[in-house]
């Protein structure tokens, strides 16, 4: 098992319903992913400010199976998603990161 397979799944994962079988370019698949992302984003935003902080991200990484979660690894994930550089991840940034695909980030933070 990869140590950080949840980077994309960080916002998509804990969903009751399985992903419908469809190509990634299918509009229904994309809509489903965005809905799950929004639901999970709200779960990880523990202080309710509509942003995910460094500490909230670290907690989410640990709760989703991250092993040896260091500040350096959290910083790499934060840097990937934090497009405006304010040190927090907004829902829009999480959506953009999910669309651009963090596959290269998964390898980087192993």
Buried (B, 14 or more C-beta within 10 A) or exposed (E): EEBBBBBBBBBBBBBEEEEEEEEEEEEEBBEBBBEBBEBBBEEBBEEEEEBBBBEBBBBBBEBBBBEEBEEEBBBBBBEBBBBEEEEBBBBEBBBEBBEBEBEEBBEBBE
